[in-house]
Amino acid sequence: MGKNVGTVDRILRIVVGLILIALVFVGPQTPWGWLGLVPLATALIGWCPAYRLLGMNTCAIGKRA
């Protein structure tokens, strides 16, 4: 399992994930905010299963191989 999530993509995923998780505690306070764990987890491990299925790769290191 190689990395397929690049640096800019990871930063965006972290920001989106944290915003969604924040919705659990402030704003509409719905449990849907826990979906923010998905982009946060994929950013932290650097691998996205959806990218694998779609054949995408935003990681510069992974593109060299």
Secondary structure, DSSP 8 states (H G I E B T S, - for coil): ------HHHHHHHHHHHHHHHHHHHSTT--GGGGGGHHHHHHHHHT--HHHHHHT----HHHHH-
